[in-house]
Amino acid sequence: MPYHESDHVLNIAYNALCGGTCLENLELRRNDQACLDALGAQRIPGPTAAGDFCRRFKAAYIATEAPGALGVHVVKLLAYGGAGDLGDAGRPGTGVITGVLCVPAVDLGSWLSTHLLARVSARALGVIMQWMILVAAALFALRAAGM
């Protein structure tokens, strides 16, 4: 019976929490009955299966996480009332409208990332992501400084 994707993700996370520094350390957890009992598992994926799982990721798949995260943050801002930047405080509901309008933007970002970024080399994708982080940090710093 194959492992579910969540089994692999949790296994890698638990490995790190238990002091594992590489996928090979999964074999130690796999053979540790106390660890299996603590997880409530009869078996967990080994290093070979975890390596196969990690190799299946493509740049576009990872890049779709960014628009997904944006959607989550917009929803959290709206739900917890911190959405002043998304709408006019004098006109109730405009933040919700802006949030709803963000959904097509998130979907478009997901589509673009799966179709366009799949053609970008891993090195170029890394450079693009680093520049995006630098620009976001600079904008945040400018805003925090009141500019």
C-alpha positions, 0 to 999 in steps of 0.5 A: 500500500503506497504512502499518502503525500501527507505521510511523507510530509509529516515523516520529514517534519517529525524527522527534523523534530527528532533531531534528524539532519538528513533523509537517511535519518528516517531509517533510524525512526523507522526502526525505533519502536518507541518512535512508531508508538509515539506517532501511532504508526505501524510503519513510516516511509523510509529514506528511499521513498522520501527521496522519491517523494522529494524528487517529484516536485517541480519548480512550478509546483513549489511556485504555486505555494506563493499564490496559495499563501497570498490567498490564505493571508487575505482571508485571515486579514479579512476574517480578523479585521486587519484588512484596512489596507484592502478596503476603505474603513469608511465604507464597510464591506469594501475589504471583502470585495477586494478579497473576493477580487483577489481570488481570480488573481490567485488563480491566475498566478497559479495558472501562470506558475504552472505553465510558465515557471515550468520552463524556467531553470531552477537557477533562474527561479532561485534568482527570481525568488530572491529578487522578489523577497528583496523587493518585498522587504524593501517595500515593507521597510519603506512602509514601516518608515512612513514613506 
